[in-house]
Amino acid sequence: MIRPGDVVYSKSGRDSGRYFAVVALEGENYVRIADGDVRRLKNAKLKNVRHLKVTGDRLERIAEKLEAGAQVFDSELYSALRLYDKNRT
């Protein structure tokens, strides 16, 4: 089960091979994902959950903000995901 704040790995599409955070759920089979860099929060990508691999990690601080409706900044998301993606500087 995927929840907002979970770290996922994209298995297919233009963004394959990158790590993202789930920022919203859209029905049963779709989620919105963002990474704070290429895919920003205001333009989160709608993605089928079949095309994602759940890493089992969760960004607790960001998840709490998303659930509370507080503003999450792209820089926060980018910094949190920097540990996962070795291509980021």
C-alpha positions in Angstrom: 0.0 0.0 0.0 1.5 3.3 -1.1 1.0 6.4 1.1 2.0 10.1 0.7 5.7 10.5 1.7 6.8 7.1 0.5 9.9 6.9 -1.6 9.4 5.1 -5.0 11.6 4.1 -7.9 10.3 4.6 -11.4 10.6 1.4 -13.5 9.3 2.8 -16.8 8.7 6.0 -18.8 10.9 9.0 -19.4 11.7 9.2 -15.7 12.8 5.6 -15.3 15.7 5.0 -13.0 14.9 8.0 -10.8 13.6 8.2 -7.2 10.5 10.2 -6.3 8.3 10.8 -3.3 4.6 10.2 -3.5 2.8 13.5 -2.9 -0.8 12.5 -3.5 -3.1 9.5 -4.1 -5.3 9.6 -7.2 -7.8 6.7 -7.0 -6.7 3.1 -6.5 -4.1 2.8 -9.3 -2.6 6.2 -9.7 -0.4 8.5 -7.6 1.2 11.9 -8.0 5.0 11.9 -7.7 7.6 14.6 -7.4 11.3 15.0 -6.8 11.7 18.7 -6.2 14.1 19.1 -9.2 12.9 18.0 -12.6 9.4 17.2 -11.4 8.3 19.9 -8.9 5.4 19.7 -6.5 3.2 22.1 -8.4 3.6 20.0 -11.5 3.6 16.5 -9.9 3.4 13.6 -12.4 0.5 11.3 -12.4 1.9 7.8 -12.5 0.4 4.3 -12.5 1.5 2.3 -9.5 2.4 -0.7 -11.7 5.2 1.4 -13.1 6.7 2.1 -9.6 8.7 0.1 -7.2 8.1 0.9 -3.6 11.5 1.1 -1.7 9.9 0.7 1.7 11.3 4.0 2.9 9.2 6.9 4.0 10.1 10.6 4.3 8.4 11.1 7.7 8.8 14.9 7.9 7.4 15.4 4.5 4.7 12.9 5.0 3.5 14.7 8.2 3.4 18.0 6.3 1.5 16.5 3.4 -1.1 14.9 5.7 -1.5 18.1 7.7 -1.9 20.2 4.6 1.1 22.3 5.4 3.3 23.7 2.6 6.1 21.5 1.4 9.0 23.2 -0.5 10.7 21.7 -3.5 14.1 22.2 -1.8 13.0 20.0 1.1 11.9 17.3 -1.2 15.1 17.5 -3.3 17.3 17.4 -0.2 15.5 14.4 1.2 15.7 12.4 -2.0 19.4 13.3 -2.7 20.5 10.3 -0.6 18.7 7.9 -3.0 19.7 9.2 -6.4 23.5 8.9 -7.0 23.2 11.1 -10.2 22.2 14.1 -8.1 24.9 16.5 -6.8 
